[in-house]
Amino acid sequence: MNRTLIILFLLIYNFSFGQKPNVTSKQLSQQEIDAIFTERIKKQLKIEHSIYRVYEYTDKIGKYFMVMTQNKIECQQREKCFNSIKVFCYLFKNNNYKIQWKINDFIVPNSNEYSISHWTKYFSINDYDKDGIADPIIIYGTFGMNDTGDGRIKIIIYYKNNKVAIRHQNGVLDGERHTQVDKEFYQLPIDIQTNVKTIIKNIHINGHGIFPYNWEKAMKNKELEIDDN
């Protein structure tokens, strides 16, 4: 009897810990990027900006490449400035790239914004609801005359290929800060909502943004427009 229980325990242990995660991801090296995204492939996919980073990930649907690009411009405020960014997500199947979604954003013309960039410090590709499908969360922001103090922040979640966004305007004064939340955000799985709220907290802790002082209570009440008033 004891031997049977031990064998059963070992089988359960090996099965539980031997399973591979449904979603895996990695950042490609520059050598891998150059080998995969040749000039011919970039032209074919209409990737015009310089490639900043590429992430490869797999889920139960297949293999993907997420390509982050940016367009460099001259500026006096920083060593490197960019006036626009694009993100492409491709499903790679049968040696073909099929676009799943795309992000295209830029600095606001005739404003105090002078650069926009990917905030990969907060970026993640995980399966939050454990359905075997990746749930990417992409964050980027702009820089104004007070650096991130009066720039904009966007948090974009792709859940089952549907885009959900949180848009935030920073400001050095209380009345200047404003956060807009898509109503679909509150319909996302709780684990995704919790992770996004953690990202917002970390952005504040790291000095990359200031959200309205009551944002946590407002999001708990499922508000769509949040400010300090």
PyRosetta script that sets phi, psi and omega in degrees:
from pyrosetta import init, pose_from_sequence

init()
pose = pose_from_sequence("MNRTLIILFLLIYNFSFGQKPNVTSKQLSQQEIDAIFTERIKKQLKIEHSIYRVYEYTDKIGKYFMVMTQNKIECQQREKCFNSIKVFCYLFKNNNYKIQWKINDFIVPNSNEYSISHWTKYFSINDYDKDGIADPIIIYGTFGMNDTGDGRIKIIIYYKNNKVAIRHQNGVLDGERHTQVDKEFYQLPIDIQTNVKTIIKNIHINGHGIFPYNWEKAMKNKELEIDDN")
pose.set_psi(1, -46.3)
pose.set_omega(1, 179.9)
pose.set_phi(2, -62.3)
pose.set_psi(2, -40.6)
pose.set_omega(2, -180.0)
pose.set_phi(3, -64.5)
pose.set_psi(3, -38.5)
pose.set_omega(3, 178.4)
pose.set_phi(4, -63.3)
pose.set_psi(4, -42.7)
pose.set_omega(4, 178.8)
pose.set_phi(5, -63.9)
pose.set_psi(5, -39.2)
pose.set_omega(5, 179.4)
pose.set_phi(6, -64.6)
pose.set_psi(6, -44.1)
pose.set_omega(6, 179.8)
pose.set_phi(7, -63.0)
pose.set_psi(7, -43.0)
pose.set_omega(7, 179.3)
pose.set_phi(8, -62.4)
pose.set_psi(8, -42.2)
pose.set_omega(8, 178.4)
pose.set_phi(9, -60.9)
pose.set_psi(9, -44.5)
pose.set_omega(9, -179.7)
pose.set_phi(10, -64.1)
pose.set_psi(10, -39.0)
pose.set_omega(10, 179.1)
pose.set_phi(11, -64.3)
pose.set_psi(11, -44.3)
pose.set_omega(11, 178.6)
pose.set_phi(12, -64.9)
pose.set_psi(12, -41.6)
pose.set_omega(12, 180.0)
pose.set_phi(13, -61.6)
pose.set_psi(13, -48.5)
pose.set_omega(13, -178.1)
pose.set_phi(14, -64.6)
pose.set_psi(14, -37.1)
pose.set_omega(14, 179.9)
pose.set_phi(15, -68.6)
pose.set_psi(15, -43.6)
pose.set_omega(15, -176.5)
pose.set_phi(16, -67.5)
pose.set_psi(16, -43.8)
pose.set_omega(16, -174.1)
pose.set_phi(17, -93.9)
pose.set_psi(17, -8.1)
pose.set_omega(17, 179.9)
pose.set_phi(18, -92.9)
pose.set_psi(18, -7.4)
pose.set_omega(18, -179.5)
pose.set_phi(19, -73.2)
pose.set_psi(19, 138.3)
pose.set_omega(19, 175.8)
pose.set_phi(20, -82.8)
pose.set_psi(20, 146.5)
pose.set_omega(20, 177.8)
pose.set_phi(21, -63.7)
pose.set_psi(21, 147.6)
pose.set_omega(21, -178.3)
pose.set_phi(22, -68.0)
pose.set_psi(22, -29.7)
pose.set_omega(22, -178.5)
pose.set_phi(23, -122.5)
pose.set_psi(23, 125.1)
pose.set_omega(23, 175.9)
pose.set_phi(24, -127.7)
pose.set_psi(24, 150.5)
pose.set_omega(24, -179.2)
pose.set_phi(25, -150.5)
pose.set_psi(25, 158.7)
pose.set_omega(25, 175.4)
pose.set_phi(26, -156.4)
pose.set_psi(26, 152.5)
pose.set_omega(26, 173.3)
pose.set_phi(27, -87.6)
pose.set_psi(27, 130.1)
pose.set_omega(27, -179.8)
pose.set_phi(28, -76.4)
pose.set_psi(28, 145.4)
pose.set_omega(28, 174.6)
pose.set_phi(29, -75.2)
pose.set_psi(29, 166.3)
pose.set_omega(29, 178.5)
pose.set_phi(30, -61.2)
pose.set_psi(30, -37.2)
pose.set_omega(30, 178.1)
pose.set_phi(31, -63.9)
pose.set_psi(31, -40.6)
pose.set_omega(31, 178.1)
pose.set_phi(32, -67.4)
pose.set_psi(32, -39.9)
pose.set_omega(32, 178.3)
pose.set_phi(33, -60.9)
pose.set_psi(33, -47.0)
pose.set_omega(33, -178.7)
pose.set_phi(34, -63.4)
pose.set_psi(34, -35.6)
pose.set_omega(34, -178.7)
pose.set_phi(35, -73.9)
pose.set_psi(35, -36.4)
pose.set_omega(35, -176.8)
pose.set_phi(36, -86.6)
pose.set_psi(36, -48.0)
pose.set_omega(36, -175.9)
pose.set_phi(37, -100.5)
pose.set_psi(37, 72.5)
pose.set_omega(37, 177.9)
pose.set_phi(38, -69.7)
pose.set_psi(38, 170.5)
pose.set_omega(38, 178.1)
pose.set_phi(39, -58.6)
pose.set_psi(39, -36.7)
pose.set_omega(39, 178.9)
pose.set_phi(40, -64.6)
pose.set_psi(40, -45.0)
pose.set_omega(40, -179.6)
pose.set_phi(41, -67.0)
pose.set_psi(41, -42.1)
pose.set_omega(41, 179.5)
pose.set_phi(42, -62.4)
pose.set_psi(42, -39.1)
pose.set_omega(42, 177.7)
pose.set_phi(43, -66.7)
pose.set_psi(43, -40.9)
pose.set_omega(43, 179.1)
pose.set_phi(44, -61.8)
pose.set_psi(44, -40.0)
pose.set_omega(44, -178.1)
pose.set_phi(45, -90.0)
pose.set_psi(45, -0.1)
pose.set_omega(45, 179.8)
pose.set_phi(46, 59.7)
pose.set_psi(46, 42.4)
pose.set_omega(46, 174.0)
pose.set_phi(47, -89.7)
pose.set_psi(47, 104.6)
pose.set_omega(47, -172.2)
pose.set_phi(48, -97.6)
pose.set_psi(48, -36.7)
pose.set_omega(48, -179.8)
pose.set_phi(49, -76.2)
pose.set_psi(49, 164.5)
pose.set_omega(49, 175.7)
pose.set_phi(50, -69.5)
pose.set_psi(50, 144.3)
pose.set_omega(50, -179.0)
pose.set_phi(51, -80.4)
pose.set_psi(51, 126.5)
pose.set_omega(51, 177.9)
pose.set_phi(52, -89.3)
pose.set_psi(52, -55.0)
pose.set_omega(52, 177.2)
pose.set_phi(53, -148.9)
pose.set_psi(53, 156.0)
pose.set_omega(53, 173.9)
pose.set_phi(54, -131.4)
pose.set_psi(54, 132.2)
pose.set_omega(54, 175.8)
pose.set_phi(55, -115.1)
pose.set_psi(55, 132.6)
pose.set_omega(55, 174.7)
pose.set_phi(56, -104.9)
pose.set_psi(56, 132.5)
pose.set_omega(56, 176.7)
pose.set_phi(57, -145.8)
pose.set_psi(57, 156.9)
pose.set_omega(57, 179.4)
pose.set_phi(58, -130.3)
pose.set_psi(58, 144.6)
pose.set_omega(58, 170.3)
pose.set_phi(59, -138.9)
pose.set_psi(59, -166.9)
pose.set_omega(59, -173.9)
pose.set_phi(60, -69.2)
pose.set_psi(60, -15.2)
pose.set_omega(60, 178.0)
pose.set_phi(61, -82.3)
pose.set_psi(61, -38.6)
pose.set_omega(61, -179.6)
pose.set_phi(62, 162.7)
pose.set_psi(62, -156.1)
pose.set_omega(62, -176.4)
pose.set_phi(63, -106.3)
pose.set_psi(63, 136.8)
pose.set_omega(63, -177.1)
pose.set_phi(64, -126.6)
pose.set_psi(64, 155.4)
pose.set_omega(64, 167.6)
pose.set_phi(65, -124.6)
pose.set_psi(65, 127.1)
pose.set_omega(65, 173.5)
pose.set_phi(66, -107.1)
pose.set_psi(66, 116.6)
pose.set_omega(66, -174.2)
pose.set_phi(67, -108.6)
pose.set_psi(67, 118.2)
pose.set_omega(67, 178.4)
pose.set_phi(68, -102.0)
pose.set_psi(68, 125.3)
pose.set_omega(68, -177.8)
pose.set_phi(69, -126.2)
pose.set_psi(69, 163.3)
pose.set_omega(69, 180.0)
pose.set_phi(70, -153.6)
pose.set_psi(70, 150.5)
pose.set_omega(70, -178.3)
pose.set_phi(71, -109.9)
pose.set_psi(71, 113.5)
pose.set_omega(71, -174.8)
pose.set_phi(72, -79.4)
pose.set_psi(72, 141.6)
pose.set_omega(72, 175.6)
pose.set_phi(73, -134.8)
pose.set_psi(73, 167.1)
pose.set_omega(73, 176.5)
pose.set_phi(74, -84.2)
pose.set_psi(74, 140.6)
pose.set_omega(74, 175.2)
pose.set_phi(75, -157.2)
pose.set_psi(75, 164.2)
pose.set_omega(75, -178.5)
pose.set_phi(76, -98.3)
pose.set_psi(76, -18.9)
pose.set_omega(76, -171.8)
pose.set_phi(77, -77.2)
pose.set_psi(77, -33.2)
pose.set_omega(77, -175.5)
pose.set_phi(78, -137.2)
pose.set_psi(78, 165.2)
pose.set_omega(78, 178.0)
pose.set_phi(79, -65.4)
pose.set_psi(79, -38.6)
pose.set_omega(79, 178.4)
pose.set_phi(80, -131.2)
pose.set_psi(80, 131.3)
pose.set_omega(80, 177.7)
pose.set_phi(81, -127.6)
pose.set_psi(81, 149.3)
pose.set_omega(81, -179.6)
pose.set_phi(82, -136.3)
pose.set_psi(82, 135.3)
pose.set_omega(82, -178.6)
pose.set_phi(83, -95.6)
pose.set_psi(83, -11.0)
pose.set_omega(83, 178.1)
pose.set_phi(84, -158.0)
pose.set_psi(84, 155.9)
pose.set_omega(84, 175.7)
pose.set_phi(85, -134.5)
pose.set_psi(85, 155.1)
pose.set_omega(85, 173.4)
pose.set_phi(86, -140.0)
pose.set_psi(86, 144.5)
pose.set_omega(86, 175.0)
pose.set_phi(87, -127.7)
pose.set_psi(87, 129.3)
pose.set_omega(87, 178.6)
pose.set_phi(88, -117.2)
pose.set_psi(88, 135.1)
pose.set_omega(88, 173.8)
pose.set_phi(89, -117.2)
pose.set_psi(89, 118.0)
pose.set_omega(89, -178.3)
pose.set_phi(90, -113.3)
pose.set_psi(90, 136.0)
pose.set_omega(90, 167.0)
pose.set_phi(91, -88.4)
pose.set_psi(91, 121.7)
pose.set_omega(91, -177.2)
pose.set_phi(92, -100.2)
pose.set_psi(92, 111.0)
pose.set_omega(92, -176.8)
pose.set_phi(93, -145.3)
pose.set_psi(93, 135.3)
pose.set_omega(93, -179.2)
pose.set_phi(94, 52.9)
pose.set_psi(94, 40.2)
pose.set_omega(94, 178.5)
pose.set_phi(95, 65.9)
pose.set_psi(95, 19.9)
pose.set_omega(95, 179.2)
pose.set_phi(96, -122.4)
pose.set_psi(96, 149.3)
pose.set_omega(96, 177.7)
pose.set_phi(97, -104.3)
pose.set_psi(97, 118.1)
pose.set_omega(97, 178.5)
pose.set_phi(98, -112.5)
pose.set_psi(98, 118.6)
pose.set_omega(98, -177.2)
pose.set_phi(99, -66.5)
pose.set_psi(99, 131.4)
pose.set_omega(99, 178.3)
pose.set_phi(100, -100.9)
pose.set_psi(100, -41.4)
pose.set_omega(100, 175.4)
pose.set_phi(101, -163.4)
pose.set_psi(101, 165.0)
pose.set_omega(101, -177.8)
pose.set_phi(102, -145.8)
pose.set_psi(102, 141.8)
pose.set_omega(102, 173.7)
pose.set_phi(103, -113.2)
pose.set_psi(103, 134.7)
pose.set_omega(103, 177.3)
pose.set_phi(104, -137.8)
pose.set_psi(104, 116.8)
pose.set_omega(104, -179.2)
pose.set_phi(105, -144.3)
pose.set_psi(105, 166.1)
pose.set_omega(105, -172.7)
pose.set_phi(106, -158.5)
pose.set_psi(106, 166.0)
pose.set_omega(106, 174.9)
pose.set_phi(107, -69.9)
pose.set_psi(107, 149.4)
pose.set_omega(107, -178.7)
pose.set_phi(108, -73.8)
pose.set_psi(108, 124.4)
pose.set_omega(108, 179.7)
pose.set_phi(109, -60.4)
pose.set_psi(109, 145.0)
pose.set_omega(109, 176.8)
pose.set_phi(110, 57.6)
pose.set_psi(110, 35.9)
pose.set_omega(110, 176.4)
pose.set_phi(111, -122.3)
pose.set_psi(111, -176.2)
pose.set_omega(111, 178.1)
pose.set_phi(112, -86.2)
pose.set_psi(112, 3.3)
pose.set_omega(112, 176.8)
pose.set_phi(113, -75.3)
pose.set_psi(113, 136.0)
pose.set_omega(113, -179.5)
pose.set_phi(114, -125.0)
pose.set_psi(114, -8.8)
pose.set_omega(114, 179.3)
pose.set_phi(115, -159.3)
pose.set_psi(115, 154.8)
pose.set_omega(115, 176.3)
pose.set_phi(116, -135.0)
pose.set_psi(116, 144.5)
pose.set_omega(116, -177.4)
pose.set_phi(117, -152.2)
pose.set_psi(117, 158.5)
pose.set_omega(117, 174.6)
pose.set_phi(118, -74.9)
pose.set_psi(118, 135.6)
pose.set_omega(118, 177.5)
pose.set_phi(119, -106.4)
pose.set_psi(119, 72.4)
pose.set_omega(119, -174.4)
pose.set_phi(120, -70.6)
pose.set_psi(120, -9.3)
pose.set_omega(120, 174.9)
pose.set_phi(121, -59.2)
pose.set_psi(121, -30.2)
pose.set_omega(121, -176.7)
pose.set_phi(122, -107.4)
pose.set_psi(122, 0.5)
pose.set_omega(122, -175.8)
pose.set_phi(123, -72.7)
pose.set_psi(123, 145.6)
pose.set_omega(123, 177.7)
pose.set_phi(124, -152.2)
pose.set_psi(124, 150.0)
pose.set_omega(124, 171.0)
pose.set_phi(125, -128.2)
pose.set_psi(125, 104.6)
pose.set_omega(125, -178.9)
pose.set_phi(126, -139.4)
pose.set_psi(126, 167.5)
pose.set_omega(126, 174.8)
pose.set_phi(127, -107.8)
pose.set_psi(127, 87.4)
pose.set_omega(127, -171.8)
pose.set_phi(128, -72.2)
pose.set_psi(128, -32.3)
pose.set_omega(128, -178.0)
pose.set_phi(129, -100.0)
pose.set_psi(129, 7.3)
pose.set_omega(129, 173.8)
pose.set_phi(130, 58.0)
pose.set_psi(130, 37.7)
pose.set_omega(130, 176.7)
pose.set_phi(131, -100.5)
pose.set_psi(131, 5.0)
pose.set_omega(131, 178.5)
pose.set_phi(132, 86.6)
pose.set_psi(132, 0.8)
pose.set_omega(132, -179.2)
pose.set_phi(133, -114.7)
pose.set_psi(133, 133.0)
pose.set_omega(133, -177.8)
pose.set_phi(134, -66.3)
pose.set_psi(134, 145.7)
pose.set_omega(134, 178.5)
pose.set_phi(135, -123.7)
pose.set_psi(135, 82.3)
pose.set_omega(135, -176.9)
pose.set_phi(136, -68.2)
pose.set_psi(136, 142.3)
pose.set_omega(136, 173.6)
pose.set_phi(137, -124.0)
pose.set_psi(137, 118.7)
pose.set_omega(137, -175.2)
pose.set_phi(138, -114.0)
pose.set_psi(138, 135.2)
pose.set_omega(138, -180.0)
pose.set_phi(139, -128.7)
pose.set_psi(139, 135.7)
pose.set_omega(139, 173.1)
pose.set_phi(140, -148.8)
pose.set_psi(140, 166.0)
pose.set_omega(140, -177.1)
pose.set_phi(141, -155.3)
pose.set_psi(141, 167.7)
pose.set_omega(141, 179.0)
pose.set_phi(142, -111.9)
pose.set_psi(142, 164.4)
pose.set_omega(142, 179.4)
pose.set_phi(143, -120.1)
pose.set_psi(143, 132.6)
pose.set_omega(143, 177.3)
pose.set_phi(144, -114.4)
pose.set_psi(144, -162.3)
pose.set_omega(144, -176.3)
pose.set_phi(145, -64.5)
pose.set_psi(145, -26.2)
pose.set_omega(145, 175.1)
pose.set_phi(146, -102.8)
pose.set_psi(146, 36.2)
pose.set_omega(146, -179.5)
pose.set_phi(147, 60.3)
pose.set_psi(147, -127.2)
pose.set_omega(147, 177.8)
pose.set_phi(148, -77.8)
pose.set_psi(148, -6.7)
pose.set_omega(148, -176.8)
pose.set_phi(149, -61.7)
pose.set_psi(149, -28.4)
pose.set_omega(149, 176.7)
pose.set_phi(150, -132.2)
pose.set_psi(150, 25.1)
pose.set_omega(150, 174.4)
pose.set_phi(151, -89.1)
pose.set_psi(151, -175.4)
pose.set_omega(151, 178.0)
pose.set_phi(152, -111.5)
pose.set_psi(152, 153.9)
pose.set_omega(152, 177.0)
pose.set_phi(153, -128.8)
pose.set_psi(153, 137.6)
pose.set_omega(153, 173.5)
pose.set_phi(154, -126.6)
pose.set_psi(154, 131.8)
pose.set_omega(154, 173.7)
pose.set_phi(155, -114.6)
pose.set_psi(155, 117.8)
pose.set_omega(155, -176.5)
pose.set_phi(156, -118.9)
pose.set_psi(156, 127.0)
pose.set_omega(156, 178.5)
pose.set_phi(157, -112.0)
pose.set_psi(157, 132.0)
pose.set_omega(157, 172.4)
pose.set_phi(158, -108.0)
pose.set_psi(158, 109.8)
pose.set_omega(158, -179.8)
pose.set_phi(159, -116.5)
pose.set_psi(159, 114.2)
pose.set_omega(159, -175.3)
pose.set_phi(160, 53.6)
pose.set_psi(160, 41.8)
pose.set_omega(160, 178.3)
pose.set_phi(161, 67.0)
pose.set_psi(161, 12.2)
pose.set_omega(161, 174.3)
pose.set_phi(162, -101.2)
pose.set_psi(162, 133.5)
pose.set_omega(162, -176.1)
pose.set_phi(163, -87.0)
pose.set_psi(163, 129.8)
pose.set_omega(163, 174.7)
pose.set_phi(164, -129.4)
pose.set_psi(164, 134.0)
pose.set_omega(164, -172.9)
pose.set_phi(165, -131.8)
pose.set_psi(165, 151.4)
pose.set_omega(165, 167.4)
pose.set_phi(166, -121.1)
pose.set_psi(166, 124.3)
pose.set_omega(166, -177.4)
pose.set_phi(167, -115.2)
pose.set_psi(167, 130.2)
pose.set_omega(167, -176.2)
pose.set_phi(168, -131.5)
pose.set_psi(168, 134.4)
pose.set_omega(168, 173.0)
pose.set_phi(169, -104.2)
pose.set_psi(169, 117.7)
pose.set_omega(169, 176.6)
pose.set_phi(170, -75.8)
pose.set_psi(170, 164.7)
pose.set_omega(170, 176.8)
pose.set_phi(171, -169.4)
pose.set_psi(171, 146.1)
pose.set_omega(171, 179.8)
pose.set_phi(172, -77.4)
pose.set_psi(172, -21.0)
pose.set_omega(172, 177.5)
pose.set_phi(173, -107.0)
pose.set_psi(173, 151.2)
pose.set_omega(173, -176.4)
pose.set_phi(174, -54.4)
pose.set_psi(174, -45.7)
pose.set_omega(174, -176.1)
pose.set_phi(175, -69.8)
pose.set_psi(175, -10.8)
pose.set_omega(175, -177.3)
pose.set_phi(176, -88.7)
pose.set_psi(176, -15.7)
pose.set_omega(176, -175.3)
pose.set_phi(177, -88.6)
pose.set_psi(177, 136.7)
pose.set_omega(177, -178.7)
pose.set_phi(178, -151.7)
pose.set_psi(178, 137.5)
pose.set_omega(178, 179.3)
pose.set_phi(179, -125.0)
pose.set_psi(179, 131.0)
pose.set_omega(179, 178.4)
pose.set_phi(180, -115.8)
pose.set_psi(180, 128.4)
pose.set_omega(180, -177.2)
pose.set_phi(181, -117.3)
pose.set_psi(181, 126.7)
pose.set_omega(181, 174.1)
pose.set_phi(182, -62.2)
pose.set_psi(182, 138.7)
pose.set_omega(182, -178.7)
pose.set_phi(183, -61.5)
pose.set_psi(183, -26.4)
pose.set_omega(183, 179.8)
pose.set_phi(184, -67.6)
pose.set_psi(184, -18.7)
pose.set_omega(184, 180.0)
pose.set_phi(185, -58.8)
pose.set_psi(185, -39.3)
pose.set_omega(185, -176.7)
pose.set_phi(186, -76.3)
pose.set_psi(186, -3.1)
pose.set_omega(186, 175.8)
pose.set_phi(187, -100.4)
pose.set_psi(187, -4.6)
pose.set_omega(187, 179.1)
pose.set_phi(188, -72.5)
pose.set_psi(188, 157.9)
pose.set_omega(188, 174.9)
pose.set_phi(189, -53.9)
pose.set_psi(189, 145.3)
pose.set_omega(189, -176.3)
pose.set_phi(190, -56.6)
pose.set_psi(190, -37.9)
pose.set_omega(190, -178.9)
pose.set_phi(191, -62.8)
pose.set_psi(191, -35.6)
pose.set_omega(191, 177.3)
pose.set_phi(192, -69.3)
pose.set_psi(192, -45.5)
pose.set_omega(192, 178.7)
pose.set_phi(193, -59.2)
pose.set_psi(193, -43.2)
pose.set_omega(193, -179.7)
pose.set_phi(194, -62.8)
pose.set_psi(194, -42.0)
pose.set_omega(194, -179.5)
pose.set_phi(195, -65.7)
pose.set_psi(195, -40.3)
pose.set_omega(195, 178.5)
pose.set_phi(196, -63.2)
pose.set_psi(196, -41.5)
pose.set_omega(196, 177.8)
pose.set_phi(197, -63.5)
pose.set_psi(197, -35.4)
pose.set_omega(197, 175.3)
pose.set_phi(198, -65.5)
pose.set_psi(198, -39.2)
pose.set_omega(198, 176.9)
pose.set_phi(199, -60.8)
pose.set_psi(199, -45.3)
pose.set_omega(199, 179.3)
pose.set_phi(200, -59.7)
pose.set_psi(200, -43.4)
pose.set_omega(200, 178.1)
pose.set_phi(201, -61.1)
pose.set_psi(201, -43.0)
pose.set_omega(201, -179.0)
pose.set_phi(202, -67.9)
pose.set_psi(202, -36.6)
pose.set_omega(202, 175.8)
pose.set_phi(203, -59.3)
pose.set_psi(203, -42.7)
pose.set_omega(203, 178.7)
pose.set_phi(204, -66.5)
pose.set_psi(204, -47.2)
pose.set_omega(204, -179.1)
pose.set_phi(205, -59.1)
pose.set_psi(205, -39.3)
pose.set_omega(205, -176.8)
pose.set_phi(206, -83.0)
pose.set_psi(206, 1.5)
pose.set_omega(206, 177.4)
pose.set_phi(207, 73.6)
pose.set_psi(207, 22.4)
pose.set_omega(207, -180.0)
pose.set_phi(208, -95.1)
pose.set_psi(208, -4.8)
pose.set_omega(208, 179.5)
pose.set_phi(209, -176.7)
pose.set_psi(209, 156.1)
pose.set_omega(209, 175.7)
pose.set_phi(210, -125.5)
pose.set_psi(210, 117.1)
pose.set_omega(210, 178.9)
pose.set_phi(211, -94.3)
pose.set_psi(211, 158.6)
pose.set_omega(211, 178.1)
pose.set_phi(212, -50.8)
pose.set_psi(212, 141.7)
pose.set_omega(212, -171.0)
pose.set_phi(213, -59.9)
pose.set_psi(213, -25.0)
pose.set_omega(213, -176.2)
pose.set_phi(214, -104.3)
pose.set_psi(214, 21.3)
pose.set_omega(214, -171.8)
pose.set_phi(215, -62.3)
pose.set_psi(215, -35.1)
pose.set_omega(215, -178.8)
pose.set_phi(216, -65.8)
pose.set_psi(216, -44.0)
pose.set_omega(216, 178.5)
pose.set_phi(217, -65.6)
pose.set_psi(217, -41.1)
pose.set_omega(217, -179.5)
pose.set_phi(218, -63.2)
pose.set_psi(218, -41.5)
pose.set_omega(218, 179.6)
pose.set_phi(219, -70.9)
pose.set_psi(219, -32.1)
pose.set_omega(219, 175.5)
pose.set_phi(220, -63.0)
pose.set_psi(220, -33.1)
pose.set_omega(220, 178.1)
pose.set_phi(221, -88.4)
pose.set_psi(221, 6.1)
pose.set_omega(221, 176.5)
pose.set_phi(222, 61.1)
pose.set_psi(222, 39.4)
pose.set_omega(222, 177.1)
pose.set_phi(223, -77.7)
pose.set_psi(223, 148.6)
pose.set_omega(223, -177.9)
pose.set_phi(224, -99.1)
pose.set_psi(224, -28.0)
pose.set_omega(224, 179.1)
pose.set_phi(225, -121.4)
pose.set_psi(225, 120.4)
pose.set_omega(225, -174.4)
pose.set_phi(226, -126.5)
pose.set_psi(226, 127.0)
pose.set_omega(226, 174.1)
pose.set_phi(227, -144.3)
pose.set_psi(227, -175.4)
pose.set_omega(227, -174.8)
pose.set_phi(228, -88.9)
pose.set_psi(228, 0.5)
pose.set_omega(228, -177.2)
pose.set_phi(229, -79.2)
pose.dump_pdb("model.pdb")
